[in-house]
Amino acid sequence: MIRIGNFSKLSRVSIKTLRYYDDMDLLKPVRVDEWTGYRYYSFEQLPRLNRILALKELGFSLAEIGELLDEDVSLEQLRGMLRVRQSEAQQRVRDEQERLERIEARLKQIELESKMSEYDVVIKKVDPITVACLRDTIPSYSRQGALWKALEGYLAMHHVRPSGPCFAMYLDEEYKESEVETMVCEPINVDLPESSRVKVQQLPGVESMACTVHHGPFTTIGEAHKAILKWIEDNGYHVNGPEREVYLNPAKAGSQTDPKTVTEIQYPVEKI
């Protein structure tokens, strides 16, 4: 038998870690002196310790390692667990590769423009949402006031308060100067009867939504759309659904020039 300090030097594992493995019932000392509390190990325990370290390197938690060591795990079960770890490791590699591509795209943008973009773009997941909505064709993007008036009036008539920020969705597959297919939406979490114009719809969740925030009037929001679309292209994504304008701080009385307006622009995307 050898004392814990010598076993630590031999195995290249710290005394603190060995004590923790003891507390976790992963590697118990062969003897603990009842008077001094000294822990003693044997050379025969080195293979078990090496197995613990090897499984830890493969990404298994200590709880999982305990099960693998102490239970009768079949070869097929072990193969399945390793495949899960393989998939997780591959996903981490893909995530880091995407991070590297975003860094390279930002560096390229700075080199070309000699400045940081005013718009930072993030990819986030958007949950499904139930909305009261009104869909129609409007003369231009800025001419949606009548739709909002009709929708908000309908909600007020039924004493329904929105459960979150309102937003507009533009349903055309490309930019249009006129005749824009638009759906204005108010999130709700209560029952609402439908009318000939106002419908209740659950919008599906979006796994990858490219988002940026525009601070300022609607007259300059086009710059934000240009910036996010350029980011999408530079970072190897493409748009795969209708964009949204989420009005976090809506303009006063539908003004197009209110400088305090805050709008989040969202584009559903997928990697090319």
C-alpha positions as CSV (number, residue, x, y, z in Angstrom):
1,M,0.0,0.0,0.0
2,I,1.1,3.5,-0.6
3,R,0.0,6.8,0.9
4,I,-2.2,9.2,-1.0
5,G,0.6,11.7,-1.6
6,N,2.8,9.1,-3.3
7,F,-0.2,7.7,-5.2
8,S,-0.9,11.2,-6.4
9,K,2.7,11.6,-7.7
10,L,2.6,8.2,-9.4
11,S,-0.8,8.8,-11.1
12,R,-0.3,12.5,-11.8
13,V,-3.6,13.2,-10.2
14,S,-3.9,15.8,-7.5
15,I,-4.7,14.8,-3.9
16,K,-7.8,17.0,-4.0
17,T,-9.1,15.1,-7.0
18,L,-8.4,11.7,-5.4
19,R,-10.3,12.8,-2.3
20,Y,-13.2,13.9,-4.5
21,Y,-13.2,10.6,-6.3
22,D,-13.4,8.9,-2.9
23,D,-16.4,11.1,-1.9
24,M,-18.0,10.1,-5.3
25,D,-17.4,6.4,-4.6
26,L,-15.4,6.2,-7.9
27,L,-12.1,5.3,-6.3
28,K,-12.1,4.3,-2.7
29,P,-8.7,3.9,-0.9
30,V,-8.0,0.4,0.1
31,R,-7.4,1.5,3.7
32,V,-8.0,4.6,5.8
33,D,-6.0,4.8,9.1
34,E,-8.6,5.2,11.8
35,W,-6.2,7.2,14.0
36,T,-4.6,9.6,11.4
37,G,-7.2,9.5,8.6
38,Y,-4.4,8.9,6.1
39,R,-5.7,7.3,2.9
40,Y,-3.7,4.4,1.4
41,Y,-4.0,3.1,-2.2
42,S,-2.6,0.1,-4.0
43,F,-0.8,-0.2,-7.4
44,E,-3.7,-2.5,-8.5
45,Q,-6.0,0.6,-8.5
46,L,-4.1,2.4,-11.2
47,P,-6.0,0.8,-14.1
48,R,-9.3,1.8,-12.6
49,L,-8.1,5.4,-12.1
50,N,-6.8,5.4,-15.7
51,R,-10.2,4.3,-16.9
52,I,-11.9,7.1,-15.0
53,L,-9.5,9.6,-16.6
54,A,-10.0,8.2,-20.1
55,L,-13.8,8.3,-19.8
56,K,-13.7,11.8,-18.4
57,E,-11.6,12.9,-21.5
58,L,-14.3,11.4,-23.7
59,G,-16.8,13.8,-22.1
60,F,-18.6,11.5,-19.6
61,S,-19.8,13.0,-16.4
62,L,-18.5,11.5,-13.1
63,A,-22.0,10.1,-12.4
64,E,-22.0,8.4,-15.8
65,I,-18.5,7.1,-15.2
66,G,-19.6,5.6,-11.9
67,E,-22.4,3.7,-13.8
68,L,-20.0,2.5,-16.5
69,L,-17.5,1.2,-13.9
70,D,-19.9,-0.4,-11.5
71,E,-22.8,-1.6,-13.7
72,D,-22.8,-4.3,-16.3
73,V,-22.9,-2.0,-19.3
74,S,-23.1,-3.9,-22.6
75,L,-20.8,-3.2,-25.5
76,E,-23.8,-1.9,-27.5
77,Q,-24.8,0.5,-24.7
78,L,-21.2,1.8,-24.5
79,R,-21.1,2.2,-28.3
80,G,-24.3,4.2,-28.2
81,M,-23.0,6.4,-25.4
82,L,-19.8,7.1,-27.3
83,R,-21.8,8.0,-30.4
84,V,-23.7,10.6,-28.4
85,R,-20.4,12.0,-27.2
86,Q,-19.2,12.0,-30.8
87,S,-22.2,13.9,-32.0
88,E,-21.8,16.5,-29.2
89,A,-18.2,17.0,-30.0
90,Q,-18.9,17.4,-33.7
91,Q,-21.6,20.0,-32.9
92,R,-19.0,21.9,-30.8
93,V,-16.6,21.9,-33.7
94,R,-19.4,23.2,-36.0
95,D,-20.3,25.9,-33.5
96,E,-16.6,27.0,-33.2
97,Q,-16.3,27.0,-37.0
98,E,-19.3,29.3,-37.4
99,R,-17.8,31.5,-34.7
100,L,-14.5,31.7,-36.7
101,E,-16.4,32.6,-39.9
102,R,-18.3,35.4,-38.1
103,I,-15.0,36.8,-36.8
104,E,-13.5,36.6,-40.3
105,A,-16.5,38.4,-41.7
106,R,-16.3,41.1,-39.1
107,L,-12.6,41.6,-39.8
108,K,-13.3,41.8,-43.5
109,Q,-16.1,44.4,-42.9
110,I,-13.8,46.5,-40.7
111,E,-11.0,46.4,-43.3
112,L,-13.3,47.4,-46.2
113,E,-15.2,50.2,-44.3
114,S,-12.5,51.2,-41.7
115,K,-15.2,51.2,-39.0
116,M,-17.4,49.0,-36.9
117,S,-20.9,48.5,-38.2
118,E,-23.7,50.3,-36.3
119,Y,-25.7,47.1,-36.3
120,D,-24.6,44.0,-34.4
121,V,-26.4,40.8,-35.6
122,V,-27.0,37.8,-33.4
123,I,-28.6,34.4,-34.2
124,K,-31.2,33.3,-31.7
125,K,-34.1,30.9,-31.4
126,V,-37.6,32.3,-31.5
127,D,-40.4,30.3,-29.8
128,P,-43.8,29.6,-31.3
129,I,-46.3,32.4,-30.6
130,T,-50.0,32.9,-30.8
131,V,-51.1,36.1,-32.5
132,A,-54.1,38.0,-33.5
133,C,-53.3,39.1,-37.1
134,L,-54.6,41.0,-40.0
135,R,-53.2,40.4,-43.5
136,D,-53.5,42.7,-46.5
137,T,-51.7,44.3,-49.4
138,I,-50.5,47.9,-48.7
139,P,-49.1,50.5,-51.1
140,S,-45.7,50.6,-49.4
141,Y,-43.9,49.5,-46.2
142,S,-44.7,52.7,-44.4
143,R,-48.4,52.6,-45.2
144,Q,-49.5,50.1,-42.6
145,G,-51.3,52.5,-40.2
146,A,-54.8,51.5,-41.3
147,L,-54.0,47.8,-40.6
148,W,-52.8,48.6,-37.1
149,K,-55.8,50.8,-36.4
150,A,-58.2,48.0,-37.5
151,L,-56.4,45.3,-35.5
152,E,-56.0,47.3,-32.3
153,G,-59.6,48.5,-32.5
154,Y,-60.8,44.9,-32.7
155,L,-58.7,43.8,-29.7
156,A,-60.0,46.8,-27.7
157,M,-63.6,45.9,-28.6
158,H,-63.1,42.4,-27.1
159,H,-61.1,43.7,-24.1
160,V,-58.0,41.8,-25.1
161,R,-54.6,43.2,-24.2
162,P,-51.5,42.1,-26.2
163,S,-49.1,39.9,-24.3
164,G,-46.0,41.2,-25.9
165,P,-44.5,43.6,-28.5
166,C,-46.5,43.9,-31.7
167,F,-44.7,43.1,-35.0
168,A,-45.2,43.2,-38.8
169,M,-44.3,40.4,-41.2
170,Y,-43.6,41.0,-44.8
171,L,-44.7,38.0,-46.8
172,D,-43.3,38.7,-50.3
173,E,-40.3,36.7,-51.4
174,E,-38.4,39.8,-52.5
175,Y,-38.3,43.5,-51.9
176,K,-41.1,45.4,-53.5
177,E,-41.5,49.1,-54.0
178,S,-45.3,48.8,-53.9
179,E,-48.1,46.4,-53.3
180,V,-46.5,44.9,-50.2
181,E,-48.1,41.8,-48.8
182,T,-48.1,42.5,-45.0
183,M,-49.4,40.9,-41.9
184,V,-49.6,42.9,-38.7
185,C,-49.6,40.8,-35.5
186,E,-50.4,41.3,-31.8
187,P,-49.3,38.5,-29.5
188,I,-52.2,37.2,-27.3
189,N,-52.6,34.6,-24.6
190,V,-56.4,34.5,-24.3
191,D,-59.2,33.3,-26.5
192,L,-60.3,35.7,-29.2
193,P,-63.2,35.2,-31.7
194,E,-62.1,35.7,-35.3
195,S,-63.7,38.1,-37.8
196,S,-63.7,38.3,-41.6
197,R,-60.4,40.2,-41.4
198,V,-58.8,39.5,-38.0
199,K,-57.6,35.9,-37.5
200,V,-55.9,34.0,-34.7
201,Q,-52.9,32.1,-35.7
202,Q,-50.0,30.3,-34.1
203,L,-46.7,31.2,-35.8
204,P,-44.2,28.3,-35.6
205,G,-40.9,28.7,-33.8
206,V,-37.8,29.6,-35.7
207,E,-34.5,27.8,-34.8
208,S,-32.2,30.3,-36.3
209,M,-33.3,34.0,-36.5
210,A,-30.8,36.6,-37.4
211,C,-31.7,39.7,-35.4
212,T,-30.5,43.3,-35.1
213,V,-31.9,46.4,-33.4
214,H,-32.6,49.7,-35.0
215,H,-32.7,52.8,-32.8
216,G,-34.3,55.7,-34.7
217,P,-37.1,56.7,-37.0
218,F,-38.7,54.4,-39.7
219,T,-37.3,56.7,-42.3
220,T,-33.8,55.3,-41.7
221,I,-34.8,51.7,-41.0
222,G,-33.7,50.7,-44.5
223,E,-30.1,51.0,-43.4
224,A,-30.7,48.3,-40.7
225,H,-32.2,45.9,-43.3
226,K,-29.3,46.5,-45.6
227,A,-26.8,45.8,-42.8
228,I,-28.5,42.5,-41.6
229,L,-28.9,41.2,-45.2
230,K,-25.2,41.9,-45.8
231,W,-24.3,40.1,-42.6
232,I,-26.4,37.1,-43.6
233,E,-24.6,36.9,-47.0
234,D,-21.1,37.4,-45.6
235,N,-21.6,34.8,-42.9
236,G,-22.8,32.0,-45.2
237,Y,-26.6,32.0,-44.4
238,H,-29.6,32.6,-46.6
239,V,-33.1,33.8,-45.7
240,N,-35.7,31.1,-45.6
241,G,-38.9,32.9,-44.5
242,P,-40.6,36.2,-44.1
243,E,-38.8,38.9,-42.1
244,R,-40.3,40.6,-39.1
245,E,-40.2,44.1,-37.6
246,V,-40.8,43.8,-33.9
247,Y,-41.7,47.2,-32.4
248,L,-40.0,47.2,-29.0
249,N,-40.7,50.9,-28.5
250,P,-43.3,51.9,-31.1
251,A,-43.4,55.3,-32.8
252,K,-45.7,57.8,-31.3
253,A,-49.0,58.0,-33.2
254,G,-47.5,56.0,-36.0
255,S,-44.9,58.7,-36.8
256,Q,-42.3,57.9,-39.4
257,T,-39.8,60.3,-37.9
258,D,-40.0,59.6,-34.1
259,P,-36.3,59.3,-33.1
260,K,-37.1,57.3,-30.0
261,T,-38.5,54.4,-31.9
262,V,-36.8,51.0,-31.2
263,T,-37.3,48.2,-33.7
264,E,-35.9,44.7,-33.7
265,I,-35.5,43.3,-37.3
266,Q,-35.6,39.5,-37.6
267,Y,-34.8,37.3,-40.6
268,P,-35.2,33.5,-40.4
269,V,-32.1,32.0,-41.8
270,E,-30.3,28.7,-42.4
271,K,-26.7,27.9,-43.1
272,I,-25.8,27.4,-46.8
